[in-house]
Amino acid sequence: MDVAAWIGSVWSFREGRVLLGRVKSVEGDRAVLSVVGLGPVPPLGVEVLPLDAGGSQCVRVPLLSLLSRWKRMGGAT
């Protein structure tokens, strides 16, 4: 599976809340996403990172969690 091709793709969290993320990078077995809709308590397994240089909220998510708990909406192929 070429997960590097996921960079730029948009994903939606499937479990009852509006949380959207765009993959910024892949670091080993984790993806870094720029997200909107995170709320005060992140979903289990989502590591909140400091704001990026542009002021966007970022998170780190295990790739297995991304595949099982998120839905790919579009973007890079």
C-alpha distance (Angstrom), angle and dihedral (degrees) to the residues before:
residue distance angle dihedral
M1 . . .
D2 3.83 . .
V3 3.80 100.3 .
A4 3.81 91.3 170.8
A5 3.82 85.4 73.0
W6 3.83 87.7 64.6
I7 3.82 91.5 71.5
G8 3.79 107.0 118.3
S9 3.80 94.5 18.4
V10 3.81 120.5 128.9
W11 3.82 123.2 -129.2
S12 3.80 133.9 -171.5
F13 3.80 123.1 -149.5
R14 3.82 108.0 -121.0
E15 3.79 102.9 -155.5
G16 3.80 110.0 91.6
R17 3.77 103.3 -70.1
V18 3.77 137.0 82.2
L19 3.79 106.2 -108.7
L20 3.78 121.0 147.9
G21 3.78 127.5 -176.7
R22 3.79 139.7 -177.6
V23 3.79 117.0 -149.0
K24 3.82 109.2 -117.9
S25 3.80 98.6 173.8
V26 3.78 145.4 -15.8
E27 3.81 117.6 -126.3
G28 3.80 110.2 -172.4
D29 3.82 106.9 -67.0
R30 3.82 94.5 -6.9
A31 3.80 136.4 74.4
V32 3.78 125.9 -145.9
L33 3.80 112.9 -141.8
S34 3.78 132.5 -172.4
V35 3.82 102.8 -137.2
V36 3.79 143.8 -166.9
G37 3.79 124.4 -162.6
L38 3.80 96.9 32.3
G39 3.81 95.5 142.6
P40 3.80 126.3 -166.7
V41 3.82 96.0 -58.9
P42 3.81 118.6 45.3
P43 3.81 120.3 -143.6
L44 3.79 116.9 -93.8
G45 3.81 111.3 -78.0
V46 3.81 94.9 20.2
E47 3.81 111.7 121.3
V48 3.81 112.6 -153.3
L49 3.80 113.3 -138.3
P50 3.81 129.6 -163.6
L51 3.81 116.9 -84.7
D52 3.79 112.1 -82.7
A53 3.82 123.7 -118.9
G54 3.82 90.4 -85.6
G55 3.81 92.6 52.1
S56 3.82 95.9 -105.9
Q57 3.79 121.3 144.0
C58 3.79 111.8 -116.1
V59 3.79 133.3 -167.1
R60 3.79 136.4 -172.6
V61 3.81 116.5 -134.1
P62 3.82 129.6 -177.7
L63 3.82 109.9 -112.0
L64 3.81 91.4 -125.6
S65 3.81 89.4 55.1
L66 3.80 91.0 47.2
L67 3.80 90.1 54.4
S68 3.79 96.0 44.5
R69 3.82 103.5 35.7
W70 3.82 103.3 29.8
K71 3.81 132.6 59.8
R72 3.79 121.1 -138.7
M73 3.78 108.0 -124.5
G74 3.79 100.5 -178.2
G75 3.75 144.4 -79.3
A76 3.77 126.9 110.5
T77 3.79 117.1 20.3
